[in-house]
């Protein structure tokens, strides 16, 4: 019994340490603490035809708004980016991520080749106003 208790305590400690590490490794926070805004994420898949259609738009937005710090993350072939994708969606209140292309800014989520080009620039402009 004592051994089972030790193993359980060790597993619990590992889970707690891993959770803290994830929180401090750039997983988005929903709270604007001390003037910090959540990151702007653009998630895509390398072979995604919908992502390919809006790639020029995303490239233009990152060049036009360098101060926004838009993070462009490929999620189909990068496990670290996939974890950020899952965490960002979870933090936004989405239990089942909708797929790519997707933009996540805090609790705001845009999905698809129609929604993103229609609304993303306005969100960036609002974001930069809050950043000032």
KACOR-V411926 format. One record per residue. N is the residue number from 1. RES is the residue in one small letter. PSI is psi as a letter, one per 30 degrees, with the letter a starting at -180 (* if undefined). OMEGA is omega in whole degrees, -180 to 180 (NA if undefined). BURIAL is I if it has 16 or more other ideal C-beta (glycine too) atoms within 10 Angstrom, else O. Layout:
n & res & psi & omega & burial
N & RES & PSI & OMEGA & BURIAL
N & RES & PSI & OMEGA & BURIAL
//
This chain:
n & res & psi & omega & burial
1 & x & e & -180 & O
2 & x & e & 180 & O
3 & x & e & 178 & O
4 & x & e & 178 & O
5 & x & e & 178 & O
6 & x & e & 179 & O
7 & x & e & 179 & O
8 & x & e & 179 & O
9 & x & e & 179 & O
10 & x & e & 179 & O
11 & x & e & 178 & O
12 & x & e & 178 & O
13 & x & e & 179 & O
14 & x & e & -180 & O
15 & x & e & -180 & O
16 & x & e & 180 & O
17 & x & e & 179 & O
18 & x & e & 179 & O
19 & x & e & 178 & O
20 & x & e & 179 & O
21 & x & e & 180 & O
22 & x & e & 180 & O
23 & x & e & -179 & O
24 & x & g & -179 & O
25 & x & g & 174 & O
26 & x & g & 176 & O
27 & x & k & -172 & I
28 & x & k & 175 & I
29 & x & k & -179 & O
30 & x & f & -177 & O
31 & x & k & 175 & O
32 & x & i & -176 & O
33 & x & k & 177 & O
34 & x & h & 177 & O
35 & x & g & -180 & O
36 & x & k & 177 & O
37 & x & l & 176 & I
38 & x & l & 179 & I
39 & x & l & 173 & I
40 & x & j & 180 & I
41 & x & k & 167 & I
42 & x & j & -180 & I
43 & x & k & 180 & I
44 & x & l & 174 & I
45 & x & k & -174 & I
46 & x & e & -177 & O
47 & x & g & -177 & O
48 & x & j & -179 & I
49 & x & e & 179 & O
50 & x & e & 178 & I
51 & x & e & -179 & I
52 & x & e & -180 & O
53 & x & e & -179 & O
54 & x & g & 179 & I
55 & x & e & 178 & O
56 & x & e & 178 & O
57 & x & e & -180 & O
58 & x & e & 178 & I
59 & x & e & 178 & O
60 & x & e & -179 & O
61 & x & e & 180 & I
62 & x & e & 178 & I
63 & x & e & -177 & O
64 & x & e & -176 & O
65 & x & i & -178 & I
66 & x & f & -180 & O
67 & x & f & 179 & O
68 & x & f & 179 & I
69 & x & h & -179 & O
70 & x & k & 179 & I
71 & x & j & -180 & I
72 & x & j & -172 & O
73 & x & k & 176 & I
74 & x & k & -172 & I
75 & x & f & -178 & I
76 & x & f & -176 & O
77 & x & g & -177 & O
78 & x & j & -175 & O
79 & x & e & 178 & O
80 & x & e & 178 & O
81 & x & e & 177 & I
82 & x & e & 178 & I
83 & x & e & 177 & O
84 & x & e & 177 & I
85 & x & e & 180 & I
86 & x & e & -179 & O
87 & x & e & 180 & I
88 & x & e & 178 & I
89 & x & e & 178 & I
90 & x & e & 179 & O
91 & x & f & 179 & I
92 & x & f & 179 & I
93 & x & g & -179 & O
94 & x & j & -177 & I
95 & x & f & 179 & O
96 & x & j & -177 & O
97 & x & k & -173 & I
98 & x & f & -177 & O
99 & x & a & -176 & O
100 & x & l & -1 & I
101 & x & k & -178 & I
102 & x & k & 173 & I
103 & x & k & 176 & I
104 & x & k & 174 & I
105 & x & j & -177 & I
106 & x & c & 179 & I
107 & x & g & 179 & O
108 & x & k & -178 & O
109 & x & k & 173 & I
110 & x & k & -178 & I
111 & x & k & 170 & I
112 & x & l & -175 & I
113 & x & f & 175 & I
114 & x & e & -176 & O
115 & x & e & -176 & O
116 & x & e & 179 & I
117 & x & f & -178 & I
118 & x & e & -170 & O
119 & x & f & -171 & O
120 & x & e & -177 & I
121 & x & e & 178 & O
122 & x & e & 177 & O
123 & x & e & 178 & I
124 & x & e & -180 & I
125 & x & e & 177 & O
126 & x & e & 180 & O
127 & x & e & -179 & I
128 & x & e & 175 & O
129 & x & e & 179 & O
130 & x & f & -178 & O
131 & x & f & -176 & O
132 & x & * & NA & O
//
